[in-house]
């Protein structure tokens, strides 16, 4: 169960094709989407943009744990 997931912005237009999970390493987008849909990362959810599923952190007051914040 990951609390801090970082988007790698490694897609052709800067979208996240993979994500980095501290202590685990890089996980491709499709795998992480499946894990979130299975309930393995309850602090995150999936959004669909232009027919593609992406990972987002659930909103809270802390910028530092949002997917695309560094």
Secondary structure, 3 states (H helix, E strand, C coil): CCCCEEECCCCCCCCCCEEEECCCEEEEHHHHHHHHHCCCCCCEEEEEECCEEEEEECCCCCHHHCCCCC
